[in-house]
Amino acid sequence: MDNRFLALIAAFGATLIYGINHTVAKEVMPDYVGAFGFIFLRLAGATILLWLISIFLPREKIVREDFLRMFFASILGMCINMNAFFKGLELSTPINSGIIITLSPILILILSSIFLSEKINTIKILGITLGFSGAILLIVFGVKSLPNAPNITLGNILFLINSTSYAGYIIVIKPLTNKYHPITLLKWLFIIGFILSLPLTTKQFNDISWISLTPDIIWRILFVIIGTTFMTYLLNIYALKNLPAATVGAFIYLQPLITISYAVLTGNDKLDLVKLGGCLMILLGVYLVSKKPASIRTSRSES
């Protein structure tokens, strides 16, 4: 199998794990582990796994200038991204999180325009407007509190922050994926993120009542640490190393479908008209943003 095919499988695998994670992690918070305590477990667990694996790999020297880029990438991808997502998931619903995360390609386009001087045409502006309108629809009207979702509005805003920070992470980390082995890169990103997050995560970690954790809760915690944290970041780094960022980002379109299907099938969330409308608006916006100029010109001539 060639590297491109394996990279496509890696990108799909990461998306599948992320889609299921929205519901799996929701069952744990906040009764057994608080959102920030969960981040302590995620960062600590992944850091230990990555540094243990790195022992068996050739040692790579990090260029001094790259540590600064790693520092900012870790703030965006491990600190802000993870904490905002899990706190948002504690306050909102799995389906809302799965829908709002699809804003990432739109946010990547906006950030690329600001920092990489990429042009945004009229069709892409329309896509951006539609995508954010869908997010606003969810934030403003999807506010009915549920027993397991005490503050949907704030949770959805945190999902938006999560998507923004993840988009920034992709842009910052992409140049480094061509210079270093994925394990080398991730072991530094995670240990930096773990140290920086300690002031926010330590208290809730200390509050965990380990004796009260049932086997069902334990497997969910392990799924998040090994699957959602260790495996997905490793799979995404491998995918980014062998595919354009836009191709990897395109797999995020599958997340709402996976998240909604799993959440509804397991009885953890319900799909209503507001969520469906917000989902369709965001997906249409992402489609327009991702549409290549040549395709746009072709569609115009055909119409």
Secondary structure as UniProt FT lines:
FT   HELIX           3..26
FT   TURN            27..32
FT   HELIX           35..54
FT   TURN            55..56
FT   HELIX           64..74
FT   HELIX           75..80
FT   HELIX           81..91
FT   HELIX           94..100
FT   HELIX           101..103
FT   HELIX           104..115
FT   HELIX           122..141
FT   TURN            147..148
FT   HELIX           152..177
FT   TURN            178..179
FT   HELIX           182..206
FT   HELIX           210..212
FT   HELIX           215..222
FT   HELIX           223..231
FT   HELIX           232..242
FT   HELIX           245..250
FT   HELIX           251..254
FT   HELIX           255..265
FT   TURN            266..267
FT   HELIX           273..290
FT   HELIX           293..302
//
